[in-house]
Amino acid sequence: MSRIYIKEAKDAGNLSVDLLFSDQTTRRVDIGDFIRRHPHPQYNKYLDPQKFRRFEIENGNIVWGKNWDLIFPVEQLYAGVIAD
């Protein structure tokens, strides 16, 4: 089986992202839920929708911040649920 990676990511509003994976699967993932459950200054700034929208796709994953403040396992994003 080939490695699954993120091809496209779009802001879906309400701190969620719409993701398109390399196998053409799409998912909407609520990132805000994770941030609210795990308060931390490094994460909290992404509760601001303007800062949240500044994500990038790097190495087949979606990341926030120049030092990858937020990054999640692709397998969890593919499943549509970010585990604690």
C-alpha positions in Angstrom: 0.0 0.0 0.0 1.4 3.4 -0.9 1.8 6.2 1.6 -1.3 8.4 2.1 -0.6 12.1 2.2 -2.5 15.4 2.0 -2.7 16.9 -1.4 -5.0 19.9 -0.7 -6.3 21.7 2.4 -8.9 24.4 2.6 -10.3 26.4 5.5 -13.8 25.1 6.1 -14.7 27.8 8.8 -15.2 27.2 12.5 -11.6 26.1 12.9 -12.1 23.1 10.6 -10.3 22.1 7.4 -11.3 20.2 4.4 -8.6 17.8 3.3 -8.0 16.0 0.1 -5.7 13.0 0.4 -3.6 11.3 -2.2 -6.1 8.5 -2.7 -8.8 11.1 -3.5 -10.5 10.6 0.0 -11.9 13.8 1.5 -12.4 14.6 5.1 -13.5 17.6 7.2 -11.6 17.7 10.4 -12.4 20.0 13.4 -9.0 21.2 14.6 -10.6 23.7 17.0 -12.0 20.9 19.1 -8.4 19.7 19.8 -7.2 23.2 20.6 -10.0 23.8 23.0 -9.4 20.4 24.8 -5.7 21.1 25.0 -5.2 24.7 26.1 -1.6 25.8 25.6 -0.2 29.2 24.5 1.4 27.6 21.5 -2.0 26.3 20.4 -4.4 28.9 21.7 -3.3 31.5 19.1 -4.9 29.4 16.4 -8.3 29.9 18.0 -8.1 33.2 16.1 -9.6 32.4 12.6 -7.1 34.7 10.9 -4.1 32.8 12.4 -5.8 29.5 11.9 -6.1 30.1 8.1 -2.3 30.4 7.8 -1.7 26.7 7.5 0.6 25.1 4.9 1.0 21.7 3.4 4.6 20.5 4.0 5.9 17.0 3.3 2.3 15.8 2.7 1.0 17.0 6.0 -0.9 20.2 7.2 1.1 22.4 9.6 0.6 25.6 11.4 3.5 28.0 12.3 7.0 28.3 10.9 8.2 25.8 13.5 5.2 23.5 13.1 3.4 24.6 16.2 0.6 22.3 15.3 0.9 19.1 13.3 -1.1 15.9 13.5 -0.5 12.3 12.3 -1.9 11.9 8.8 -3.5 8.7 9.8 -5.7 10.5 12.4 -6.6 13.2 9.9 -7.5 10.5 7.4 -9.8 8.9 10.0 -11.3 12.3 10.6 -10.6 12.3 14.4 -7.6 13.7 16.3 -6.9 11.5 19.3 -5.7 12.9 22.6 
